[in-house]
């Protein structure tokens, strides 16, 4: 574990503890704000709910991305790769607010539409990382495995995926950071998260709340990136 990668997480934890006592600072910074500190919900509780959204979306996104990536790299599956790239690219091209707006009439307000948007955004980095990683497995290694009598399934599980694990984990790391940043938009549909103070601040004309929510969201993204880097192998680090 690389200690330096834990510093963002420590900074995020410090911000969670420090913000509740910084009311006078924000009051001096924004004297026009009647309530300079967001007190409607605790920052720790909002961070926990934000993290829960990210985890709930990242797990299916990773499963879908890796599954599509494996399917797209099998012999004779060129069409699958084209379709997978197209669908994942389209899903990420649609703004998260639009995804949430389309989902609300179907699944209602709350966390569900936010989860749908997060899955759409987090799948593409994992898919592309999986396809790229599996494509770089040396052909001579595959020939040796085939010559040893391995079945295609055994080659995938025992040879290809272990060799491609580093870049795939790097894709999951990118997806996690994107999910943390995008989850804040879920507050538009009523999901409790670190985006809640941002939306409340915009609605009430209170820039102090906006800054507090944005600061914690950004610090959480850095913290997640650092934690995943700390526990990942060196080869899994993005370039």
N, C-alpha and C positions, 0 to 999 in steps of 0.2 A: 504494500500500500504506500502510495506517495503522499506524504503529509501535506505538501503544499496544496494538493487538490481538495483537502478538507477545509481550507480557509474560507471558501465561499459559503459552505454550510454553517460554519461558525459565525460568519458575518450575518447570515440570514437569521440564525437563532438570536443573535444579539439585537438585531433590529426588532424582532418580535417582542423581546423583553423591554426594549428601550422606548418604543413608540408610545405605549400607554402613559408614560410619564413625561412626554414631550409636548403636552398640551400648551404650556406657556410659550414654548418656542414657536409652534405653529400659530398661536394667537398673536404673537408679535410679528410674525411673517405675513399673516393675513388678518389684519385688524378688523376688516369688514365682515369676517366670518363669525356668525353668532355661535357656532359650535366648531371650533378649530380642530378638534380631535374626534375621529369617528368612534362613537361609543355604543352604537346600536347593537353591535355584535363584537365579541372579542376577536382580536387579530389571530390568536392561536387557534381558535375554533374555525375561523374562516380558512386559515392555512391548512388545517386538517381536512376540511371538506374539499378544498382545492386539490390537495394531494390525492384524496380518494377518487375524485373525478379523473385525474390523470391516470392513475393505476387502472381504474375500471375501463378506460378507453385504450390504454397502451397494450394490455394483454390480448384483446381480440385483434387489434391492429397488427401486433407482432405475429400472431398466428396466421392471419390472412396474408400478410406480406411475405412471410417465409413460405407459406404453402403455395402461393401463386408463383413465387420466385423459383421454387423447386420444380413445379409443374412446367414453367416456361423454359427451363433449361434441360428438360428431358429430350432425348433424340426424337426428331420429327415433330416437335411442339412449337415450331416457329410461329404458327398462328396464335397459339395460346399466349406467347410472349407479347405479340402485337396487341391482342385484345386486353391483356392485363395492364400493359403500359398505358393504353388509351383510357381504360376505365379509371385507373388510379390517378392519372394525370388530370382527367376531367374532375374527379372528386376533389383534388387539391386546388384546382383552378377556381372552383366556385367559392366565393367569399363565405367565411364561417357564419356571418350574420344572415346570409341568404339561406344557408342550410338550416339554420335554426328557425328562420321564418317559415320555411316550407314544412318543417317537422312539427311545429307547434300545433297546427290544426289536426294533426294525426295522433301525436302522442301527448299533447298538452304541455303546459308550462312546467318548469322545474329542471331537473338534471338530465332527463331523457334526450331532449333536443341537443343539449350541449354535448352529450356523449356521442351522438351521431356525428356531429361536426368534428369532434376530436378524432374519432376513428377514421373518418375520411382523410383528415390531414396527416395522421400519423402512419397510415398504411404505405404511402408512396416511398418515403425514405427507406423503410425496411425492405420493400419489394426491390427497389433498385440496388440496394446494398447486397441483397441475397443473390440477385441475378449476376451482378458484377463479380461477387466473390466466387460463386460456383464456376463462372466462366474462366477464372484464373487458375483453377486446379490443373497442375501439369498433366498433359496427355500421357506422358510416360508412366506416371503414377497410376492413372486409370488403366493403362494397358497391363501394368504389372498386377493390379488387383483382379482384372479380368482373367489374366493368365493363371492366377492362383485359384481360379474356380469360383470367385465370388459372384453372387447374383446381383442384378442391378440394385435391388433393395439394400443388400449388404454393402455394396460400394457406396451408396448414398449415406448410409448411417455410420459406417465404420471408416470411410475414407474422405468423401467429399465434404460432408458437414463439419467434421473436426478440422479439416484444413481451412475451411471457409468461415470458421466461427468468429475469428477476430474481426474481419470486415462486417460481418452480419451484426455483431454486437455494437460496432460503431454506428451502423444504421439505426439500431434500436436507441442508441444514445441520442442521436440527432432527433429522432421521433419524439423522445421523451421531453427534450427541451422545447420543441415546437408545441407539444401538447400543453406544457406548463404555461407558455405564453398565450396560446389560443384559448385555454380554459377560462380565462378572464372574461371572454366574450359571452360565456354562458350566463352571466349575470343579466344579460338582456332578456332572457327567457325566465328569469326568476331563480336560477340556480345559485345557491349560496357558495361563494368562493371569494378569492381576493379581488375579483372584478366588482364585487358588490359595492365597496366604497367608491370605486371609480364611477359607476353608473349613478349612485346616489349623489355624488359630488356634482356630476354633470347636470342632473335633474334639478338640484337645489342651488346651483351656481356657487358651489363651495370648492374652490381649487385645492384646498388643504386635503380634503378627503381623496380627491383624484390623485394627488401626489403620494399619499400614504398607500393607496391600493396599488398604484403603478410601481412604487419603490419595492414593495414586498413581492409583487409578481416577478419583477426583474431579478431580485435577489434569489427567489426560489428557483428560477430557471438556471442561474449560475450555480446554485447549490446542488441541484440535481445533476447538472453536467459534471461538476467536480466529484460528486459521490460515485457516479457511474465510472468516471475515469479512474478513481482510486481503486476500485475493485475489479477493473477490467484489465486483461493482459495488455502489454505495451502495443502489440500488433493491432489491438482493437481501437486505438486512439485515432480520431480523424486526422488527416494530414493538415 
